[in-house]
Structures are given as C-alpha cells and as structure tokens.
Amino acid sequence: MKDKYFTLANNIKIPAVGFGTWQISNSDVVDACLIALNSGYRHIDTALAYNNEKGVSEAIKKSGLKREEIFITTKLPAQYKGYNECLKYFNESLKNLDTNYIDLYLIHAPWPWSDVGKDYTKENIETWKCMIDLYKQGKIKAIGVSNFQKKDIEALIDATGFIPHVNQIRYFIGNTQEEIYNYCQEKNILIEAYSPLATGNLLNDPIISKIAQKYNTLNANICLSYCYLKHTLPLPKSTHKERIVNNINFFVNISLDDIKILDQVHNKELDRPLRS
Ligand code: A2P
C-alpha cells in the first residue's frame, strides 16, 4: 500500500494508509512513528488532544525524512471553537510539530466531548471560517472535519460555500454509518476510517476469521482491506513493530460476494460512545 494515494477534491494527494496515534503516549509515539516511517508510512494522524504532537515531530526528525515527504494530519480539540480559538490552537500545533504548515487540519468533533450531541453550529461555522482563511494563506494544504454528521457538514457548506475535503469518522466492518458515508461520497469528501479494527474488537470475530482463513491472511488485513475497498482511508494504530509493518502491507482483494458477507456483520461496538 506504500505507493497508493487518494486524491482530494483540491487535487492534493494523500497517502492511502495513515498511521493512527490515538492512545499512544508522547514517549511511546516516538518509537512507534519511527518504526512506521521506516516501514514506509508517509502519513501520520495525530491531534492536539492526543498530547503526542511533540513525539511525532521528534520521530520525523529522527527518521531523516524531509518534512515535505510526510503527510501530517492534526486536529483542533473539540472543546475549542470559534475563529480566535482556532487560530490560537492551530499555532500551538504548528509549534509542537515544529513545522510551518499542516497537510490536513480537522475540527476534531462537532461538540466538546463533555457535551456530545449539543448544537454548536454557530461556533463550528466561525471555526470553519478560520480554517478556510488558513487554507487560503497556504498554512494548511487541506481542511476537514471529524465525527461530523450530514447536518453538521451541511451547515458549514450553507454558511461558507466551502466543502470539507475530509471527514474522519469511526468506520469499520459492522459500523459503516450509511447516511454520512453516502453523503460524503456524493460531495466528494474523503472518508478517513479511524479505529478500522474497532480498537482491536474485530480481531476475533468469527465471520471475519472465516473469511481471513479463506484468503490465508490475518483478520486485521481483512478489516483494513474492507475499508480501502469501500474507498475509505484506514488509520490503523499499533505500538508493536510486526503489526505496524503488517498494517501497511495489508491489501487483500476481497471478492464482492465476501464483501457482501462482511456488510452483514453486526457489531456490538456500535453501542459504544464515539471517541477519537
Ligand atoms: P497494539 O497497539 O498493542 O499493537 P484500531 O486501529 O482500530 O484503533 O485498533 C488498534 C488496536 O488493535 C490496538 O489495540 C492494537 O494493539 C491492535 N492491533 C493493531 N494492528 C493489529 C494487528 N495487525 N494484529 C492484531 N492486533 C492489532
């Protein structure tokens, strides 16, 4: 998968697999990212709220790669909304990452995590205006959202006319969020799949295991290939070398019939609250 890309609506190329760093501490992220970069990943997904941007930056320096060879995504924390807050925390991320631009900057969620479901439309629109300005100034190559539903994105487009390039959502076999999935496809908004292994909970699923056996591969590879074959960009997370290496070499050409079987997997994970 190392040479595979998606092309965003503004023609920016984004490496088709991102290394997910949610729940990796700032100290552990240095080694994990370094292994990822040495294994061929060129796309790292972090967030100010993960408290590991400095570690990501350290790994990039240690790798010897040039800044422009790596696609960095980071996110404005869900609780900071509005034009000035966006500016302030965007600059903090630039400082932590020791860079003068971000490849992809996302609004982490439509509401603060302490206020899930509450209407922050007005505040999100002000935040979005700031992100558009930063994008126009060249400080961000692409802008988007995360955990947004159709109505949340529609409000941004109605107010500004600017369609997000990306929506990063919790997406995996059994949690395919049809409404927002179809809406993003229709608007040419790339869906990034966070927790593509359902934070590990799909790795013992009996239906997935059966299909993995058929293709003589790992359950993880079926999960990641499913995301990719559905045109979503998976962001697998691991702190183990063999898994990090595996997760960028995952591709299995799952037949349409088997995809249909996987489409029917019911996942109890659906009932868990969102969090990235
Ligand atoms: P670890 O970090 O200990 O390697 P998700 O990407 O959906 O958030 O899932 C991450 C979870 O899945 C982590 O607990 C990670 O464990 C585990 N994991 C990641 N890749 C693999 C793999 N290839 N095989 C088995 N477990 C994996």
Residues whose N, C-alpha, C, O or C-beta is under 5 A from the ligand:
A	BS01	A2P	S195 P196 L197 A198 T199 G200 A220 L235 P236 K237 S238 T239 H240 R243 N246
